[in-house]
Amino acid sequence: MGFFDKVKEVASATVDKAKDLAEDGQAKVKIIGLEAKIKDVYTEIGKAVVEAGGVIPEAGIAEFLEKINGFKAEIDAQKKLLENAPKAAEEAAEAVAEEVKEEVKAE
């Protein structure tokens, strides 16, 4: 493999890593949005309690819990995506960069 082929490989691996970082950023933003939605549901619960004269209205609790549990499940899914994000692009870039360094030293 020629020098420029290796440079192309490093560039490609770098682009892949940038895409991974962008996806990570999107997942983190989504998590923040979901956490805000959970806080909104907590506010709704408080409002319902106040409107019910300080009594927790059983009829609405299941709906609130369903919303919160749904948001928490989505957060967990996003966190798993972040944990399992492939590091292959980074590792490939480092390996190719090392090969390029070795080839440059040899020439």
Backbone hydrogen bonds, N-H to C=O, Kabsch-Sander energy under -0.5 kcal/mol:
donor,donor_aa,acceptor,acceptor_aa,energy
6,K,2,G,-2.0
7,V,3,F,-2.1
8,K,4,F,-2.4
9,E,5,D,-2.1
10,V,6,K,-2.4
11,A,7,V,-2.5
12,S,8,K,-2.7
13,A,9,E,-2.5
14,T,10,V,-2.3
15,V,11,A,-2.3
16,D,12,S,-2.4
17,K,13,A,-2.1
18,A,14,T,-2.3
19,K,15,V,-2.2
20,D,16,D,-2.2
21,L,17,K,-2.4
22,A,18,A,-2.2
23,E,19,K,-2.4
24,D,20,D,-2.4
25,G,21,L,-2.3
26,Q,22,A,-2.3
27,A,23,E,-2.3
28,K,24,D,-2.4
29,V,25,G,-2.3
30,K,26,Q,-2.3
31,I,27,A,-2.3
32,I,28,K,-2.1
33,G,29,V,-2.2
34,L,30,K,-2.4
35,E,31,I,-2.5
36,A,32,I,-1.8
37,K,33,G,-1.8
38,I,34,L,-2.0
39,K,35,E,-1.9
40,D,36,A,-2.0
41,V,37,K,-1.9
42,Y,38,I,-2.2
43,T,39,K,-2.0
44,E,40,D,-2.3
45,I,41,V,-2.6
46,G,42,Y,-2.3
47,K,43,T,-2.5
48,A,44,E,-2.6
49,V,45,I,-2.4
50,V,46,G,-2.4
51,E,47,K,-2.7
52,A,48,A,-1.5
53,G,50,V,-1.7
54,G,49,V,-2.9
55,V,49,V,-0.6
58,E,56,I,-0.7
60,G,57,P,-0.7
61,I,57,P,-1.0
62,A,58,E,-0.8
64,F,60,G,-2.2
65,L,61,I,-3.0
66,E,62,A,-2.4
67,K,63,E,-2.2
68,I,64,F,-2.7
69,N,65,L,-3.1
70,G,66,E,-2.1
71,F,67,K,-2.4
72,K,68,I,-2.7
73,A,69,N,-2.2
74,E,70,G,-2.0
75,I,71,F,-2.4
76,D,72,K,-2.6
77,A,73,A,-2.1
78,Q,74,E,-2.2
79,K,75,I,-2.6
80,K,76,D,-2.3
81,L,77,A,-1.9
82,L,78,Q,-2.0
83,E,79,K,-2.6
84,N,80,K,-2.7
85,A,82,L,-0.8
91,E,87,K,-2.5
92,A,88,A,-3.1
93,A,89,A,-2.4
94,E,90,E,-2.3
95,A,91,E,-2.4
96,V,92,A,-2.8
97,A,93,A,-2.6
98,E,94,E,-2.1
99,E,95,A,-2.1
100,V,96,V,-2.7
101,K,97,A,-2.4
102,E,98,E,-2.3
103,E,99,E,-2.7
104,V,100,V,-2.7
105,K,101,K,-2.3
106,A,102,E,-2.0
107,E,103,E,-1.5
